[in-house]
Amino acid sequence: MPALLWTLTAVAIVLSIGRFTIRYATAGRFHLDDASHLLSLLLLIGLAAAYTTGFPYSVRIARIGRKEEEAPPPADPFYHRYLQLRLTVTLLVFMVLWSVKATFLIFYRLLFDVSRTFIRMWWAAVALVFATFWVCIGSTFTLCGSASDLYDFKKCSSPEKLHDIRATYKYWCALNVGTDLVVLILPLFMIYGLQLRTSQKLVLTGIFSLGLLIAAVDILRTVESLQSGTFSGVALWSSLEVTIAVIVASLPLYRVLITKKGRRSLLSRLSMERYKNMDESPGGTERKFADDNGSPGKSTVGTFRNDLETQDSAFSEDARRTNHVPLAHLSR
């Protein structure tokens, strides 16, 4: 299982690098959602390391549960170490999943911050996501009863506590899936008010609906935990959930690669950046690009909104006459 987790983590790292490259090429700088995505990626790497460390402990616990190995005495430090690692992994899972939600929320704010109605809905979603995060974090420390019993394996594995833990898994799933759906639905109200072709709206809806995949995996992981409870099954779905979440958060910016025009535009901007860097390097010829007024300044690059093809100047007059909502500028 660690091999699978590290493989998927490597995929997430590669796609994240691509996301950052596209953002810088199209916007000329990074934004707050990039910082949030970087945080989720670093947390994922930390989770993979913690999971790898705890894997032998979990395997041994599973063997003890199947009576394939004699259980150590209750005072054995093995139990304390196992519960420490389990707590660490659980906390990191929540941090990864909720930082991904934050990445999407910040991204939506950058796109649609011209709509007052959307901003009100956005703040309500932020409050819900923030509250559910701390509910999940807080309940982790009371999983075995009081916080003082957190590392007491005997109490954590008693029939009463196991029943409570199963109930906790259910409401963790409900909170995670519920907030995923809120984050998913939030931009859909805005997409169909944009001045885009139907095909473009469907593409954007598909991209933003990828969050359903995270919710589906979380449901499958919870069902596996409640029904069979086998270590391999739970570990498999847990690994899939966190890595898919980070991967999905990388994908919206790849929209620029779908169309031939978008690919040409991105390659042109990347070439312009390399050309500028060569000219400004020691020994090269110093070149400056003129701004709109003809004065020297930095070269400008398009934003993600330009790559969505929603900021055509020909649409501006129509937008004022209709209820269509333009996307907010990302290079302020």
Protein Blocks (a to p, Z undefined) as FASTA:
>chain_A
ZZmmmmmmmmmmmmmmmmmmmmmmmnopacfklmmmmmmmmmmmmmmmmmmmmmmmmmmm
mmmmnopaccddfklmklmmmmmmmmmmmmmmmmmmmmmmmmmmmmmmmmmmmbmklmmm
mmmmmmmmmmmmmmmmmmmmmmnopfklmmmmklmmgmklmmmmmmmmmmmmmmmmmmmm
mmmmmmmmmmmmpccdfklmmmmmmmmmmmmmmmmmmmmmmmmmmmnopaklmmmmmmmm
mmmmmmmmmmmmmmmmmpmklmmmmmmmmmmmmmmmmmmpghiacdddddfkopacdddd
ddfklmnopacfklmmmmmmmmbdcdddfkZZ
